[in-house]
């Protein structure tokens, strides 16, 4: 291109992968009751993606790989303990996850 892009646009693949894995890892947890903390959990992966873009590649690869292994470990532990992984519901998709959780009508339980 005939111009130099600004430094914040020079993101590599590894910082983006690290941001995605960090976002998924944070969303596997139940949503926190404090709305400010929930908002921080949404903003931090984006923040760290841009901050770690200028860090050495080895550190970013290590962090992304650690996030991936943590996602895998948490998923296996949740399945072993018969805990439903509500990743899509935590991200904000309202389709299938809300239907499974139910609204309490018709079954007489609270």
N, C-alpha and C positions, 0 to 999 in steps of 0.2 A: 504494500500500500504506500502511497506517496507521503504519508504523514506518520509520525510516531504516536501510537496510542498512549493515553495516560497510564500511569503505573498501576492504578487500581483495576484496569481492564486486562492486565497481563496475568491472568490466572492460568495455572497449569491444570492438568487432569487430576493430579494427586490432591491438591487442595480442594477441588470440587468433590472428589470422592470422599475425602475426609469430612467435608461439610454434610454430605448426604448421609454417610454412615452415622455421624454424630446426631443428626436430626432423627433418624430412625431409632437409634438407641434411646434417645430421650423420650420419644413418643411411645416406646414399648411400656413405659411406666404408666401407672394410673395418673390422670391429670391432677395436679396439685390443687388444693382448695383455694389458695390465694391467687387471685387473677393476675397480680403483678408477677408472681413467680411463674405462672403459666406463660405469660408473655415473654419473660426472660428466656424460658426454655425454647421458645420459638425463634428468638432473635440471636441467641448465642451461636448456633451453628453457622449462621450467615456471617456474624462478626468474626468468628474464628477462621472461616474460609478466607476472608480477605487479609486477616492478620498473618496467618500462616503461609500465605502465598509467597512471602519474601523470606521465609525460613529455609534452612537447608532441606533438600528433598528427602534425605534419610529420616529426619524427624517427622515429616508429614506422612511418609510411607508407614513408619512405625505407628503413628497415631491412628491412621486409617485402618491398618491391619488390626490393631488392638480394638478399635471400635467394632470391626467386623466380627472378631472372635467373641467380644462381649455380647453382641446381638445373638450370635449362635448359642452361646452358653446360657443366656437368659431365656431364649426360646426353648431350649431343651429342658431347663429346670421348670419352666412354667408348664410344659407339656407333661413332664413326669408327675407334677403335683396336680394335674387336671385343672389348671387355671387357664381360662380362655384368654387368648392373646387378642386384645382389642386394639390392634395397631390402626386399622382404618377408622375406628370410632375416635381414637385419640387425635388422629390427624385432622378429622373434621368431616369425613364422609358420613352421610346420614342414612344411607340405604340399608344394607343388610345388617349392620351392627345394631341399629336401633330396633329392628324387627326381632332380633334374637333376644335382646335384653328385655323386651316386653314393656308394656305400660302398666301392668298390674290389673288390667280389667279382665273380668271373666273367670279368673282362676280362684278368687276368694282369698288369696294370700297377700300378705303385706310385705 
